[in-house]
Amino acid sequence: MKKISSMVAIVITVLCIFSVIETSVSTGTTPFVWSTPVQLTSDPANDGSVSIYQDSSGKIWVLFTSDRSGAPQIWYIASTDQGATWSSPQLFPPAQVPSGAHYLAQAYLFEDSKGRLWAAWGRWTGSSQEDIYFATSDDLGATWSDSRLLVSYPDVDGTPCFVEVGTEVWLVFSSWGISYNWNIYCIKTSDGGSTWTSPQGIVISPFRHDWVNVLKDSTGKIWVVYNNTTSPYDPHTSNTWYVTTSDGGSTWSEQRQITSFPSEEMCQTIIEYQCSFYAFYFDRYYPDVCYVASHDSGTTWSNTPERIPDPTIDQHYLDACVIGNSIWVVWMSREAGSWDIWVSKTVCVFVPASIDIDPNTLNLKSKGEWITGYIELPEGYNVVNINASSIMLNGTIPVDSSAPKAIGDYDSDGIPDLMVKFDRAAVSGLILSQGITSGNVVLTITGRLYDGTMLQGSDTIRVMLPMPKSYRPFPI
């Protein structure tokens, strides 16, 4: 088939409440366009300490602290239509405390592989005492267990977050009172939260480590990202660091630095998105929501922080997660006078690739080994920079790593192309699984350059499913 270029360079998945900022964020490594920030709360009281999570039903939860009821409590809003509409703010049931009780700190939500929701939050019980409580729900938040005190050491235990590792659920948190220095620990449960292990140290050193966040990536590796104040002489200079484990916590990597900017970074969050990793943080010096990227599994990180383009002022307390095909970020800002909750999300931007799929006609019963894809990029891009391992066909079939790959000029048009191959049986199976046995089929190739830039293009081929030789139509 003749090559056809993808006619749409920008795929927009933003729903009706989001409009798109017209100028792209040109980062060189993160080709993101961000939706115009949307204000989610608007009470004269102060809303803050925000987090965001999507459960398996598709419901998006935004939890935050607020003193709108007179005393600080944890509240939430929710959306069941991908952010098109939001519920009115409601008290988060398991974290409600009696009137006049102490301040509640940031809450964190997590769903395990069995569909159980876990919530953890901090509660101040004295002038300098913060403890960690938790609760669970087996019906996606319709009802909750009673809250239970989980971590209580002298001074402050905070920034709790969950991750599932094998048959265990871990709570990762920062604590001062365990070792009388800010360090990172975890406790584990394998019985649904009935019993927990003693704290195990993850990051222990003389410097201050807090604002912890945890990620389990697509390979099963656990990442713990945190704020690290490496100079005891300047507690207002702190950067973002991380450690990892690939053996269930038996061993941990050495501490690795993500950023080294002259800034005071807080509220660290790490996510995996489209084969890359993004570390978000709040920069108290500006103050802005910032992020850096790694496209080589954390070996190197972008050397200039990017900022979410935002007209609001005094951003603070952020969280980020992947929802659908976008990164969503929430934060608190006093742009509207009081501290309110705001949200923005990425819009995917693709380099329009020209794609040619061979064969032009695919016999769905063929015993051939591969189908071949030829990828050309527009002027200003080089196929040498395509990360072949990131290429997918129709979002499900990867490049066959055992097949030959080559750069050449297949169609002799003077433009280099990258040849890759896909397992023919897998492609035929995908087409047949959709009930297609003949006619034209559009196949789409997506992937990334090594700098993180995304590419996408499509080609149309004909498919056929020959009838068996013994087949005879039933006579009429």
SEBA-794535 format. One line per field, with one value per residue (C-alpha): residue number from 1; residue in three letters; x, y negated, z. Coordinates in Angstrom, 2 decimals, decimal comma. Example, Ala and Ser with C-alpha at 12.3 -4.5 7.8 and 13.67 -1.06 7.14 Angstrom:
// SEBA-794535
n = (1 / 2) .
res = (ALA / SER) .
u = (12,30 / 13,67) .
v = (4,50 / 1,06) .
w = (7,80 / 7,14) .
//
This chain:
// SEBA-794535
n = (1 / 2 / 3 / 4 / 5 / 6 / 7 / 8 / 9 / 10 / 11 / 12 / 13 / 14 / 15 / 16 / 17 / 18 / 19 / 20 / 21 / 22 / 23 / 24 / 25 / 26 / 27 / 28 / 29 / 30 / 31 / 32 / 33 / 34 / 35 / 36 / 37 / 38 / 39 / 40 / 41 / 42 / 43 / 44 / 45 / 46 / 47 / 48 / 49 / 50 / 51 / 52 / 53 / 54 / 55 / 56 / 57 / 58 / 59 / 60 / 61 / 62 / 63 / 64 / 65 / 66 / 67 / 68 / 69 / 70 / 71 / 72 / 73 / 74 / 75 / 76 / 77 / 78 / 79 / 80 / 81 / 82 / 83 / 84 / 85 / 86 / 87 / 88 / 89 / 90 / 91 / 92 / 93 / 94 / 95 / 96 / 97 / 98 / 99 / 100 / 101 / 102 / 103 / 104 / 105 / 106 / 107 / 108 / 109 / 110 / 111 / 112 / 113 / 114 / 115 / 116 / 117 / 118 / 119 / 120 / 121 / 122 / 123 / 124 / 125 / 126 / 127 / 128 / 129 / 130 / 131 / 132 / 133 / 134 / 135 / 136 / 137 / 138 / 139 / 140 / 141 / 142 / 143 / 144 / 145 / 146 / 147 / 148 / 149 / 150 / 151 / 152 / 153 / 154 / 155 / 156 / 157 / 158 / 159 / 160 / 161 / 162 / 163 / 164 / 165 / 166 / 167 / 168 / 169 / 170 / 171 / 172 / 173 / 174 / 175 / 176 / 177 / 178 / 179 / 180 / 181 / 182 / 183 / 184 / 185 / 186 / 187 / 188 / 189 / 190 / 191 / 192 / 193 / 194 / 195 / 196 / 197 / 198 / 199 / 200 / 201 / 202 / 203 / 204 / 205 / 206 / 207 / 208 / 209 / 210 / 211 / 212 / 213 / 214 / 215 / 216 / 217 / 218 / 219 / 220 / 221 / 222 / 223 / 224 / 225 / 226 / 227 / 228 / 229 / 230 / 231 / 232 / 233 / 234 / 235 / 236 / 237 / 238 / 239 / 240 / 241 / 242 / 243 / 244 / 245 / 246 / 247 / 248 / 249 / 250 / 251 / 252 / 253 / 254 / 255 / 256 / 257 / 258 / 259 / 260 / 261 / 262 / 263 / 264 / 265 / 266 / 267 / 268 / 269 / 270 / 271 / 272 / 273 / 274 / 275 / 276 / 277 / 278 / 279 / 280 / 281 / 282 / 283 / 284 / 285 / 286 / 287 / 288 / 289 / 290 / 291 / 292 / 293 / 294 / 295 / 296 / 297 / 298 / 299 / 300 / 301 / 302 / 303 / 304 / 305 / 306 / 307 / 308 / 309 / 310 / 311 / 312 / 313 / 314 / 315 / 316 / 317 / 318 / 319 / 320 / 321 / 322 / 323 / 324 / 325 / 326 / 327 / 328 / 329 / 330 / 331 / 332 / 333 / 334 / 335 / 336 / 337 / 338 / 339 / 340 / 341 / 342 / 343 / 344 / 345 / 346 / 347 / 348 / 349 / 350 / 351 / 352 / 353 / 354 / 355 / 356 / 357 / 358 / 359 / 360 / 361 / 362 / 363 / 364 / 365 / 366 / 367 / 368 / 369 / 370 / 371 / 372 / 373 / 374 / 375 / 376 / 377 / 378 / 379 / 380 / 381 / 382 / 383 / 384 / 385 / 386 / 387 / 388 / 389 / 390 / 391 / 392 / 393 / 394 / 395 / 396 / 397 / 398 / 399 / 400 / 401 / 402 / 403 / 404 / 405 / 406 / 407 / 408 / 409 / 410 / 411 / 412 / 413 / 414 / 415 / 416 / 417 / 418 / 419 / 420 / 421 / 422 / 423 / 424 / 425 / 426 / 427 / 428 / 429 / 430 / 431 / 432 / 433 / 434 / 435 / 436 / 437 / 438 / 439 / 440 / 441 / 442 / 443 / 444 / 445 / 446 / 447 / 448 / 449 / 450 / 451 / 452 / 453 / 454 / 455 / 456 / 457 / 458 / 459 / 460 / 461 / 462 / 463 / 464 / 465 / 466 / 467 / 468 / 469 / 470 / 471 / 472 / 473 / 474 / 475 / 476) .
res = (MET / LYS / LYS / ILE / SER / SER / MET / VAL / ALA / ILE / VAL / ILE / THR / VAL / LEU / CYS / ILE / PHE / SER / VAL / ILE / GLU / THR / SER / VAL / SER / THR / GLY / THR / THR / PRO / PHE / VAL / TRP / SER / THR / PRO / VAL / GLN / LEU / THR / SER / ASP / PRO / ALA / ASN / ASP / GLY / SER / VAL / SER / ILE / TYR / GLN / ASP / SER / SER / GLY / LYS / ILE / TRP / VAL / LEU / PHE / THR / SER / ASP / ARG / SER / GLY / ALA / PRO / GLN / ILE / TRP / TYR / ILE / ALA / SER / THR / ASP / GLN / GLY / ALA / THR / TRP / SER / SER / PRO / GLN / LEU / PHE / PRO / PRO / ALA / GLN / VAL / PRO / SER / GLY / ALA / HIS / TYR / LEU / ALA / GLN / ALA / TYR / LEU / PHE / GLU / ASP / SER / LYS / GLY / ARG / LEU / TRP / ALA / ALA / TRP / GLY / ARG / TRP / THR / GLY / SER / SER / GLN / GLU / ASP / ILE / TYR / PHE / ALA / THR / SER / ASP / ASP / LEU / GLY / ALA / THR / TRP / SER / ASP / SER / ARG / LEU / LEU / VAL / SER / TYR / PRO / ASP / VAL / ASP / GLY / THR / PRO / CYS / PHE / VAL / GLU / VAL / GLY / THR / GLU / VAL / TRP / LEU / VAL / PHE / SER / SER / TRP / GLY / ILE / SER / TYR / ASN / TRP / ASN / ILE / TYR / CYS / ILE / LYS / THR / SER / ASP / GLY / GLY / SER / THR / TRP / THR / SER / PRO / GLN / GLY / ILE / VAL / ILE / SER / PRO / PHE / ARG / HIS / ASP / TRP / VAL / ASN / VAL / LEU / LYS / ASP / SER / THR / GLY / LYS / ILE / TRP / VAL / VAL / TYR / ASN / ASN / THR / THR / SER / PRO / TYR / ASP / PRO / HIS / THR / SER / ASN / THR / TRP / TYR / VAL / THR / THR / SER / ASP / GLY / GLY / SER / THR / TRP / SER / GLU / GLN / ARG / GLN / ILE / THR / SER / PHE / PRO / SER / GLU / GLU / MET / CYS / GLN / THR / ILE / ILE / GLU / TYR / GLN / CYS / SER / PHE / TYR / ALA / PHE / TYR / PHE / ASP / ARG / TYR / TYR / PRO / ASP / VAL / CYS / TYR / VAL / ALA / SER / HIS / ASP / SER / GLY / THR / THR / TRP / SER / ASN / THR / PRO / GLU / ARG / ILE / PRO / ASP / PRO / THR / ILE / ASP / GLN / HIS / TYR / LEU / ASP / ALA / CYS / VAL / ILE / GLY / ASN / SER / ILE / TRP / VAL / VAL / TRP / MET / SER / ARG / GLU / ALA / GLY / SER / TRP / ASP / ILE / TRP / VAL / SER / LYS / THR / VAL / CYS / VAL / PHE / VAL / PRO / ALA / SER / ILE / ASP / ILE / ASP / PRO / ASN / THR / LEU / ASN / LEU / LYS / SER / LYS / GLY / GLU / TRP / ILE / THR / GLY / TYR / ILE / GLU / LEU / PRO / GLU / GLY / TYR / ASN / VAL / VAL / ASN / ILE / ASN / ALA / SER / SER / ILE / MET / LEU / ASN / GLY / THR / ILE / PRO / VAL / ASP / SER / SER / ALA / PRO / LYS / ALA / ILE / GLY / ASP / TYR / ASP / SER / ASP / GLY / ILE / PRO / ASP / LEU / MET / VAL / LYS / PHE / ASP / ARG / ALA / ALA / VAL / SER / GLY / LEU / ILE / LEU / SER / GLN / GLY / ILE / THR / SER / GLY / ASN / VAL / VAL / LEU / THR / ILE / THR / GLY / ARG / LEU / TYR / ASP / GLY / THR / MET / LEU / GLN / GLY / SER / ASP / THR / ILE / ARG / VAL / MET / LEU / PRO / MET / PRO / LYS / SER / TYR / ARG / PRO / PHE / PRO / ILE) .
u = (0,00 / 1,11 / 2,38 / -0,10 / 0,77 / -1,11 / -3,46 / -3,75 / -0,61 / -2,32 / -4,64 / -6,78 / -8,40 / -9,48 / -13,11 / -15,41 / -14,32 / -10,75 / -9,55 / -6,09 / -3,32 / -2,51 / 1,26 / 3,01 / 5,49 / 8,70 / 11,00 / 13,17 / 12,40 / 8,75 / 6,43 / 3,46 / 0,66 / -1,18 / -4,88 / -5,83 / -5,90 / -9,40 / -10,47 / -12,13 / -13,03 / -14,08 / -14,86 / -13,79 / -12,08 / -8,63 / -8,35 / -5,00 / -2,87 / -4,34 / -4,04 / -5,62 / -6,43 / -8,56 / -10,06 / -10,87 / -14,43 / -13,05 / -14,02 / -11,51 / -11,01 / -9,49 / -8,85 / -7,86 / -7,81 / -10,12 / -11,26 / -14,59 / -16,46 / -14,67 / -11,98 / -9,56 / -10,90 / -10,31 / -12,77 / -13,12 / -14,70 / -15,18 / -15,82 / -17,27 / -17,05 / -13,32 / -13,47 / -16,37 / -18,31 / -17,41 / -19,40 / -19,75 / -17,18 / -17,98 / -16,30 / -14,16 / -15,98 / -13,15 / -11,13 / -13,88 / -12,99 / -15,03 / -15,61 / -12,62 / -10,21 / -6,80 / -5,62 / -5,67 / -2,84 / -2,71 / -4,61 / -3,47 / -5,68 / -4,65 / -6,42 / -4,83 / -5,14 / -8,16 / -10,13 / -9,72 / -9,25 / -6,74 / -6,66 / -3,99 / -3,60 / -1,82 / -3,51 / -1,94 / -2,62 / -0,42 / 1,68 / 4,33 / 2,83 / 1,52 / 0,40 / -0,72 / -4,18 / -5,69 / -8,97 / -10,07 / -13,08 / -14,16 / -16,83 / -14,78 / -15,55 / -19,29 / -18,53 / -15,34 / -13,91 / -13,33 / -10,09 / -7,14 / -4,01 / -1,12 / 2,08 / 2,77 / 6,30 / 7,50 / 7,15 / 6,02 / 5,20 / 3,91 / 3,39 / 2,02 / 1,58 / 0,80 / 2,23 / 1,46 / 4,48 / 3,70 / 1,23 / 2,00 / 0,76 / 3,41 / 2,90 / 5,87 / 6,28 / 8,72 / 9,36 / 11,34 / 10,64 / 11,97 / 15,60 / 15,27 / 16,07 / 13,91 / 14,23 / 12,12 / 10,56 / 7,97 / 5,71 / 4,06 / 0,88 / -0,08 / -3,45 / -5,46 / -4,20 / -4,99 / -1,31 / 1,76 / 5,50 / 7,81 / 9,24 / 12,03 / 14,41 / 14,56 / 16,60 / 18,65 / 21,31 / 22,22 / 20,30 / 16,59 / 14,37 / 10,63 / 7,79 / 7,96 / 6,09 / 6,17 / 5,71 / 5,59 / 6,63 / 5,66 / 8,56 / 7,64 / 10,49 / 9,62 / 10,66 / 10,70 / 11,15 / 11,66 / 12,96 / 16,60 / 18,17 / 21,82 / 23,29 / 22,78 / 23,91 / 21,17 / 17,89 / 16,18 / 18,09 / 16,63 / 16,37 / 14,58 / 16,21 / 15,14 / 15,98 / 14,69 / 14,33 / 13,82 / 13,77 / 10,82 / 12,78 / 15,54 / 18,05 / 17,83 / 19,85 / 22,11 / 20,52 / 20,34 / 19,85 / 17,21 / 17,60 / 20,45 / 18,89 / 19,25 / 15,72 / 13,66 / 11,67 / 8,67 / 5,69 / 7,61 / 5,63 / 6,90 / 4,92 / 5,62 / 4,11 / 4,67 / 7,93 / 9,39 / 9,48 / 8,45 / 9,28 / 7,02 / 7,67 / 6,70 / 9,47 / 9,04 / 11,36 / 9,10 / 6,56 / 5,61 / 4,66 / 7,76 / 8,77 / 11,79 / 11,90 / 13,98 / 13,76 / 16,35 / 14,81 / 16,27 / 19,89 / 19,74 / 17,20 / 16,47 / 18,79 / 16,20 / 12,93 / 9,71 / 6,81 / 3,14 / 2,01 / -0,36 / -1,78 / -2,38 / -0,06 / 1,51 / 1,09 / 1,62 / 0,93 / 0,66 / -0,01 / 0,07 / -1,17 / -1,83 / -5,50 / -6,29 / -3,80 / -2,95 / -0,99 / -3,24 / -1,78 / -3,63 / -2,36 / -3,53 / -3,39 / -4,74 / -5,28 / -8,96 / -8,23 / -8,39 / -6,50 / -8,39 / -7,77 / -6,83 / -6,21 / -4,53 / -3,83 / -1,58 / -2,74 / -0,84 / 1,19 / 2,49 / 5,01 / 3,04 / 4,87 / 4,39 / 3,72 / 3,79 / 2,69 / 3,75 / 2,08 / -0,54 / -2,96 / -2,79 / -4,01 / -5,29 / -4,48 / -0,96 / 1,84 / 4,30 / 6,49 / 6,13 / 4,47 / 6,76 / 6,35 / 8,33 / 8,40 / 9,34 / 9,50 / 8,91 / 11,66 / 13,50 / 13,32 / 15,63 / 14,60 / 17,97 / 16,51 / 13,48 / 13,47 / 12,44 / 11,55 / 8,80 / 7,01 / 3,56 / 1,05 / -2,50 / -1,35 / -1,03 / 1,57 / 5,25 / 8,04 / 9,45 / 12,83 / 14,19 / 13,41 / 15,82 / 15,59 / 17,20 / 17,40 / 17,22 / 15,10 / 12,52 / 10,48 / 13,44 / 11,99 / 15,21 / 13,80 / 15,28 / 12,89 / 13,10 / 12,04 / 10,54 / 8,67 / 5,66 / 4,61 / 2,20 / 0,14 / -0,36 / -1,53 / -3,90 / -5,24 / -5,88 / -7,84 / -9,85 / -10,63 / -12,56 / -14,71 / -12,99 / -12,34 / -12,20 / -11,98 / -9,78 / -8,18 / -6,36 / -3,21 / -1,60 / 2,00 / 2,97 / 6,31 / 8,84 / 12,11 / 14,91 / 14,22 / 10,62 / 8,93 / 5,96 / 5,23 / 2,11 / 1,02 / -1,34 / -1,66 / -4,59 / -4,19 / -6,60 / -7,28 / -8,79 / -9,72 / -9,78 / -12,46 / -11,41 / -11,11 / -13,74 / -16,22 / -19,34 / -22,25 / -25,50 / -27,75 / -30,95) .
v = (0,00 / -3,53 / -5,24 / -7,54 / -10,12 / -10,39 / -13,30 / -14,18 / -15,35 / -16,07 / -13,59 / -15,39 / -13,41 / -16,39 / -16,41 / -19,37 / -21,17 / -21,34 / -23,74 / -23,46 / -25,97 / -27,05 / -27,09 / -23,77 / -23,27 / -22,90 / -20,98 / -19,00 / -15,89 / -16,03 / -16,98 / -17,85 / -20,29 / -20,98 / -21,73 / -25,09 / -24,68 / -24,14 / -25,25 / -22,32 / -23,95 / -27,50 / -27,81 / -30,88 / -28,42 / -27,02 / -23,76 / -22,00 / -18,86 / -17,32 / -13,88 / -12,23 / -8,60 / -6,63 / -3,34 / -0,30 / -1,50 / -4,61 / -6,93 / -9,73 / -10,74 / -14,04 / -14,12 / -17,31 / -18,91 / -21,83 / -23,88 / -24,72 / -22,92 / -24,96 / -22,43 / -20,93 / -17,70 / -15,53 / -16,10 / -14,71 / -15,36 / -12,70 / -12,37 / -9,36 / -10,92 / -11,54 / -15,00 / -16,41 / -16,96 / -16,71 / -16,00 / -18,64 / -18,42 / -15,80 / -14,73 / -11,64 / -9,13 / -7,12 / -10,19 / -12,10 / -13,01 / -14,57 / -18,30 / -20,17 / -17,32 / -17,92 / -18,75 / -16,03 / -15,89 / -14,69 / -11,50 / -8,86 / -6,36 / -3,03 / 0,05 / 3,50 / 6,37 / 7,77 / 4,55 / 3,34 / -0,40 / -1,51 / -5,03 / -6,47 / -9,94 / -11,83 / -13,20 / -15,78 / -14,83 / -17,41 / -20,48 / -18,41 / -14,91 / -13,47 / -9,85 / -7,76 / -6,21 / -3,96 / -2,38 / -0,01 / 0,46 / 3,63 / 1,91 / -0,87 / -3,44 / -2,92 / -1,88 / -1,96 / -0,12 / -2,01 / -3,95 / -2,43 / -3,95 / -2,47 / -4,41 / -6,43 / -7,41 / -10,57 / -13,74 / -13,41 / -10,39 / -11,54 / -11,36 / -7,79 / -5,93 / -2,33 / 0,17 / 3,85 / 6,16 / 9,82 / 10,92 / 7,93 / 4,36 / 1,91 / -1,43 / -3,68 / -6,80 / -9,29 / -9,45 / -11,50 / -9,56 / -6,12 / -7,20 / -10,87 / -11,98 / -12,28 / -8,92 / -6,68 / -3,42 / -0,85 / 1,56 / 4,55 / 6,58 / 9,87 / 10,34 / 7,38 / 4,98 / 7,02 / 7,22 / 5,27 / 5,79 / 3,54 / 0,58 / 1,43 / -1,28 / -2,19 / -5,40 / -5,99 / -8,71 / -11,84 / -14,14 / -14,91 / -12,77 / -13,31 / -14,01 / -10,38 / -8,79 / -5,24 / -3,65 / -0,07 / -0,25 / 1,99 / 4,37 / 4,79 / 2,60 / 0,45 / -3,22 / -5,39 / -9,09 / -11,70 / -15,10 / -15,05 / -17,94 / -17,10 / -20,12 / -20,43 / -24,03 / -25,00 / -23,24 / -25,36 / -23,71 / -20,30 / -18,17 / -15,10 / -11,68 / -8,05 / -4,44 / -1,23 / 2,45 / 5,30 / 8,15 / 7,30 / 5,08 / 7,54 / 5,08 / 1,45 / -0,57 / -3,35 / -6,76 / -8,44 / -12,12 / -13,24 / -17,03 / -19,29 / -22,72 / -25,55 / -25,07 / -23,85 / -20,96 / -19,42 / -17,10 / -14,69 / -12,32 / -9,86 / -8,26 / -6,00 / -7,16 / -5,92 / -4,07 / -7,07 / -8,28 / -11,74 / -13,17 / -16,03 / -18,39 / -21,77 / -24,37 / -26,62 / -29,29 / -30,23 / -28,66 / -26,33 / -22,77 / -21,37 / -18,09 / -16,37 / -13,31 / -10,17 / -8,15 / -5,55 / -4,03 / -6,62 / -6,55 / -10,17 / -12,94 / -16,15 / -18,88 / -21,67 / -21,51 / -22,12 / -23,98 / -23,42 / -26,58 / -28,05 / -31,53 / -30,76 / -31,99 / -30,38 / -26,76 / -24,25 / -20,62 / -18,58 / -15,05 / -13,38 / -10,15 / -8,60 / -8,45 / -7,04 / -8,46 / -11,54 / -12,69 / -14,49 / -16,90 / -18,52 / -21,26 / -24,00 / -27,68 / -30,95 / -32,49 / -33,04 / -34,54 / -31,59 / -28,33 / -26,14 / -22,93 / -23,08 / -20,43 / -20,17 / -17,24 / -16,50 / -16,33 / -13,80 / -15,24 / -12,92 / -13,40 / -12,34 / -9,30 / -7,87 / -4,15 / -1,35 / 2,14 / 5,20 / 7,34 / 5,16 / 8,08 / 10,24 / 13,82 / 14,41 / 18,13 / 17,56 / 19,47 / 16,65 / 15,47 / 11,67 / 8,63 / 5,68 / 2,01 / -0,81 / -4,08 / -7,49 / -10,71 / -14,26 / -16,81 / -17,69 / -14,15 / -11,19 / -7,53 / -6,76 / -8,24 / -5,92 / -3,64 / -0,42 / 1,29 / -1,30 / -0,61 / 0,96 / 2,03 / 0,99 / 0,46 / 4,17 / 5,92 / 5,05 / 5,27 / 8,81 / 8,34 / 11,49 / 10,19 / 8,11 / 4,31 / 2,00 / -1,61 / -2,15 / -3,76 / -1,09 / -3,19 / -5,05 / -8,49 / -9,84 / -9,75 / -7,19 / -4,69 / -2,23 / 1,35 / 3,32 / 6,61 / 7,88 / 11,46 / 12,37 / 14,79 / 12,11 / 9,58 / 12,06 / 13,06 / 9,43 / 8,85 / 12,06 / 11,29 / 8,26 / 10,38 / 9,15 / 11,74 / 9,60 / 6,05 / 3,10 / 2,74 / -0,28 / 0,61 / -2,07 / -2,17 / -4,22 / -4,67 / -7,06 / -8,66 / -8,27 / -11,83 / -10,90 / -12,44 / -10,30 / -9,20 / -7,82 / -6,86 / -4,47 / -2,39 / -0,52 / 3,05 / 5,62 / 8,84 / 12,13 / 15,47 / 18,22 / 20,87 / 24,52 / 26,53 / 28,91 / 26,07 / 26,38 / 23,94 / 25,57 / 25,92 / 23,92) .
w = (0,00 / -0,56 / 2,58 / 4,26 / 6,85 / 10,08 / 9,48 / 13,11 / 14,86 / 18,12 / 19,75 / 22,29 / 25,03 / 27,09 / 28,11 / 27,98 / 31,13 / 29,90 / 27,24 / 25,75 / 26,25 / 22,72 / 23,05 / 23,55 / 26,34 / 24,34 / 26,66 / 24,29 / 26,33 / 27,34 / 24,46 / 26,61 / 26,11 / 29,36 / 29,65 / 31,11 / 34,92 / 36,30 / 39,76 / 41,57 / 44,90 / 45,71 / 49,40 / 51,45 / 53,76 / 53,02 / 51,05 / 50,71 / 51,20 / 48,05 / 46,44 / 43,37 / 42,52 / 40,04 / 41,20 / 39,06 / 38,41 / 36,71 / 39,55 / 40,15 / 43,78 / 44,85 / 48,61 / 50,42 / 53,84 / 54,58 / 57,55 / 55,87 / 58,68 / 61,35 / 62,23 / 59,71 / 58,26 / 55,19 / 52,36 / 48,86 / 45,51 / 42,83 / 39,12 / 37,29 / 33,81 / 33,43 / 34,95 / 32,93 / 36,17 / 39,85 / 42,99 / 45,65 / 48,48 / 51,11 / 54,32 / 53,79 / 56,04 / 57,64 / 58,57 / 60,35 / 63,91 / 66,72 / 66,67 / 68,05 / 67,32 / 65,94 / 62,45 / 59,80 / 57,25 / 53,64 / 52,81 / 50,34 / 48,46 / 46,91 / 45,45 / 45,67 / 43,20 / 45,07 / 44,64 / 48,23 / 48,72 / 51,33 / 52,76 / 55,05 / 56,53 / 59,25 / 62,35 / 64,61 / 68,22 / 69,92 / 69,29 / 67,48 / 67,36 / 64,08 / 63,84 / 60,86 / 60,64 / 58,00 / 56,87 / 54,11 / 51,85 / 50,05 / 47,94 / 46,28 / 48,91 / 49,42 / 53,01 / 55,06 / 58,02 / 61,24 / 61,22 / 63,09 / 64,51 / 62,53 / 63,25 / 66,38 / 67,34 / 69,11 / 67,05 / 63,42 / 61,24 / 57,88 / 54,10 / 54,16 / 50,87 / 49,88 / 47,38 / 46,77 / 46,59 / 45,97 / 48,64 / 50,86 / 51,08 / 52,25 / 53,94 / 53,19 / 55,31 / 56,79 / 60,52 / 62,97 / 66,13 / 65,17 / 64,90 / 65,93 / 62,43 / 59,32 / 57,55 / 55,30 / 56,55 / 55,59 / 57,43 / 55,77 / 56,06 / 54,40 / 56,09 / 54,87 / 57,51 / 60,62 / 61,59 / 60,49 / 60,70 / 62,66 / 60,71 / 58,31 / 57,19 / 53,50 / 53,61 / 56,75 / 56,85 / 58,86 / 56,53 / 56,42 / 54,15 / 53,92 / 51,43 / 50,39 / 47,47 / 46,09 / 42,65 / 41,39 / 37,73 / 34,81 / 35,52 / 39,20 / 40,46 / 43,49 / 43,43 / 46,56 / 45,82 / 48,51 / 49,53 / 50,64 / 52,54 / 51,99 / 53,77 / 57,52 / 57,17 / 54,73 / 55,50 / 52,83 / 49,99 / 49,25 / 46,14 / 44,84 / 45,27 / 44,94 / 45,74 / 44,14 / 44,90 / 42,44 / 44,96 / 47,16 / 49,51 / 50,42 / 49,01 / 47,98 / 45,51 / 46,69 / 46,99 / 43,58 / 42,93 / 40,44 / 40,72 / 41,76 / 41,34 / 43,90 / 45,19 / 48,10 / 46,68 / 48,43 / 47,80 / 45,57 / 43,32 / 40,70 / 37,86 / 34,90 / 31,62 / 28,06 / 28,85 / 30,74 / 34,34 / 35,57 / 38,99 / 40,08 / 42,97 / 44,36 / 44,21 / 47,21 / 45,79 / 42,87 / 43,83 / 40,96 / 40,13 / 38,40 / 36,82 / 35,29 / 33,03 / 32,56 / 29,35 / 30,37 / 33,51 / 35,88 / 34,72 / 33,59 / 34,14 / 32,25 / 33,48 / 33,36 / 35,29 / 33,40 / 34,96 / 34,34 / 32,51 / 35,02 / 35,62 / 39,29 / 42,01 / 45,06 / 44,08 / 46,86 / 47,86 / 44,68 / 43,54 / 40,12 / 38,57 / 35,17 / 34,17 / 30,75 / 28,27 / 30,32 / 33,33 / 35,83 / 38,38 / 41,29 / 43,59 / 45,93 / 44,98 / 46,32 / 42,88 / 43,72 / 47,15 / 49,50 / 49,09 / 46,59 / 44,65 / 40,95 / 38,29 / 34,90 / 32,58 / 29,63 / 26,06 / 23,96 / 21,10 / 18,38 / 15,59 / 12,47 / 11,11 / 7,61 / 7,82 / 5,25 / 6,28 / 4,28 / 3,03 / 1,37 / 1,61 / 4,71 / 4,57 / 8,10 / 7,77 / 6,49 / 8,19 / 7,58 / 10,45 / 10,41 / 8,97 / 8,31 / 9,13 / 7,54 / 9,49 / 8,09 / 10,12 / 8,90 / 8,34 / 11,54 / 12,96 / 12,36 / 12,43 / 14,02 / 17,20 / 17,32 / 20,36 / 18,60 / 21,89 / 22,46 / 19,17 / 19,38 / 16,74 / 17,62 / 21,19 / 21,97 / 19,79 / 20,37 / 17,86 / 17,65 / 19,30 / 17,62 / 14,13 / 12,05 / 12,16 / 9,63 / 8,50 / 4,75 / 2,05 / 1,26 / -1,16 / -2,70 / -1,96 / -0,44 / 3,11 / 5,54 / 7,07 / 9,94 / 9,22 / 12,11 / 12,23 / 14,20 / 14,86 / 12,04 / 14,15 / 16,82 / 14,23 / 12,59 / 15,99 / 16,92 / 13,71 / 14,04 / 17,69 / 16,47 / 14,15 / 10,97 / 8,24 / 5,09 / 3,85 / 4,76 / 8,18 / 9,62 / 11,53 / 13,75 / 14,88 / 17,95 / 19,67 / 21,13 / 20,24 / 22,76 / 24,01 / 24,84 / 21,80 / 20,77 / 17,19 / 15,55 / 12,07 / 10,29 / 7,14 / 5,63 / 4,43 / 3,01 / 4,93 / 3,76 / 5,30 / 2,65 / 2,97 / 3,46 / 0,23 / 1,51 / 1,99 / -0,18 / -0,01 / 1,17 / -1,92 / -1,96) .
//
